[in-house]
Amino acid sequence: MLYLAAVCGTATPPTAPPDERNSVATTVESPHPRTGRSVPLPVTVASWAVLVMIVGQFSLVAAVPVVITVFGALRHVPDLAVRWTATLLAGTYAVPLVVWLTRPDGARSLSQDMHPLSFGLIVAASAAVIVALHRTRRRHPSAR
């Protein structure tokens, strides 16, 4: 009889009242189990990719790793320094992108149209994200 109760999913014997007999204990599981990392690997790789793509004159394609870095940092990294630097990166990247998109006489590529100061600010913001991620990993030994 206990075997039948276990197979049917009832946690109480069949002699219990009907409201208790049909109740099944459930647990809520996280859709993304924690792997012990305080900094997800895609955020780290994307922050390095932003730096490499901007320096390599692939500024428009760098929008993809910027978005990955920002969303990953805001959703999965608990450190406020990483969140602030990721937001700074998004802001410094968005300004020349919007200027390039709205200007009627702009250059054919974002890299050619970008002011050297904007170029330097984006590289510095990406480096700041990388440093903040490194500091977060050093502060939390479980992040490795």
Beta strands, then each sheet from edge to edge (+ up, - down):
end
